[in-house]
Amino acid sequence: ETGVTQSPTHLIKTRGQQVTLRCSSQSGHNTVSWYQQALGQGPQFIFQYYREEENGRGNFPPRFSGLQFPNYSSELNVNALELDDSALYLCASSFTGSNGYTFGSGTRLTVV
Amino acid sequence: GIQVEQSPPDLILQEGANSTLRCNFSDSVNNLQWFHQNPWGQLINLFYIPSGTKQNGRLSATTVATERYSLLYISSSQTTDSGVYFCAVQGGSEKLVFGKGTKLTVNP
């Protein structure tokens, strides 16, 4: 059974640019969630996708958007990057109704 | 929304010591997980434990849902146990709400 994989592992972007982060869900999981973790803080919920539609969103602006594909993999897109977007971005997958989330290793984004 | 408080924020132990980490939450939950975040950032799921007691090797966890707290026990700690331990809960919404974590340092 494969776990949750994320790419890239590290990324450096310039303020104002756009970025796309990718996540492959654990086999058998149909729900994917994204979290942002600033240095020294706990992860904060960005949004969740189920059946290719967003079905929950945290307190993040619209420039944070996502996609879920038929194979349950997902993308997180961030437009107009700001310095405060520098963080570890974590993807988690689960199977609806089973509870319990499996997290990937994350993408560390640095905005300069 | 649900609030999660973890204590202590920092813990320093000598190898071989035992420890107890606490997680308090403000509302009823249908999911509670304990995670260990390794130095590379990955969140390793330790326990899915919305209620009851579970054990896995040197680690065990107890959640008393009616009193809204959970405890993570680490026995005979090893240097590889170092890292940040997070408690995360889920109520009626889709999201996991994390505490601020307990940073554990185990010295040889």
Interface residues (C-beta under 8 A of the other chain):
Chain A: S33 Y35 Q37 Q41 G42 P43 Q44 F45 Q48 N55 G56 G58 L88 L90 A92 N99 G100 Y101 T102 F103 G104 S105 G106 R108
Chain B: V4 N30 N31 Q33 F35 W40 G41 Q42 L43 I44 N45 Y48 P50 F86 A88 Q90 S93 E94 K95 L96 V97 F98 G99 K100 G101
